[in-house]
């Protein structure tokens, strides 16, 4: 069992040079005994972005706060507080913060790699 305030979990900055001002908090993971899914809080600073990437494993995303854009399959979709998104595996995508003053925060659930 784990019970924690998300802000107490260390924010790890994305090491990819193709990202700017993006970080991740591993809220629940395999290290906590979760065998099937990991829950992460992604934080993107104003005018920041994640790398454009694809990978094995789907994403389920829920925007917690802020506003931004999701670039996926040639489209740019708006992200606002309360938006939910499903990203299939192997689909290239990128998250970007559309604000120059407010952080974009979203919960991202992914399967644990086996």
C-alpha positions, 0 to 999 in steps of 0.5 A, spaced: 500 500 500 502 507 498 499 513 500 502 519 499 501 527 497 504 527 489 508 533 490 512 529 495 514 524 490 521 527 486 520 530 480 525 527 475 526 531 469 526 528 462 533 527 459 531 527 452 534 533 449 528 534 444 524 536 450 524 542 454 521 544 461 518 537 462 518 532 468 515 526 471 513 524 478 512 516 478 506 516 483 505 508 483 509 504 480 512 496 480 517 499 485 510 500 490 508 493 488 503 495 482 504 489 477 500 491 472 500 499 471 504 505 473 501 512 474 505 518 473 504 525 474 507 529 468 509 536 469 510 541 463 513 548 465 510 554 461 512 554 453 515 547 455 514 540 451 515 533 451 519 529 446 516 527 439 516 520 441 512 513 440 513 507 444 510 500 446 504 500 451 498 505 451 497 511 455 491 513 458 492 521 460 487 526 464 489 533 464 489 535 472 491 543 471 493 548 465 492 548 458 496 545 452 496 541 446 497 534 444 500 533 437 498 526 434 497 522 428 498 529 424 493 533 428 494 538 434 488 537 439 487 542 445 488 539 452 485 543 458 483 541 465 478 535 465 480 532 458 481 525 458 486 522 452 487 515 450 494 514 446 495 507 443 502 504 443 506 505 437 503 512 435 507 518 435 505 523 440 508 530 443 505 534 449 506 541 449 504 547 454 500 552 451 501 557 456 507 562 458 505 563 465 501 556 468 504 549 468 501 543 465 500 537 469 497 531 467 496 524 470 498 518 465 497 511 466 501 506 462 502 498 463 508 496 466 513 493 461 514 485 462 
